[in-house]
């Protein structure tokens, strides 16, 4: 499948959702997108790597329609990003209890 401007625009437009989710604490960030089209049969693959100072995420999806595969892969990376941000918030907002104080080093 040759490079096409509509596919590039579609991918860029969908990546704006990812950009909106990345806050200042995760900047600078890098998004690598690989669109792999198969010439022999209609089976395409998309890989996305999201790299931030805190973590690296990877999503991969394959299918027949390249536009659908792009959408599904970006949805996966958004889900992973939200999950990672929630884990980070949970680590930052640990509740300090008497048991936690005892386990961490005594009273």
Buried (B, 14 or more C-beta within 10 A) or exposed (E): EEEEEEBEEBBEEBBEEBEEBBEEEBEEBEBEBEBBBEEEEEEBBBBBBBBBEEBEBEBBBBBEEBBEBBBBBBBBBBEBBEEBBEEBEEEEEEEEEEEEEEEEEEE
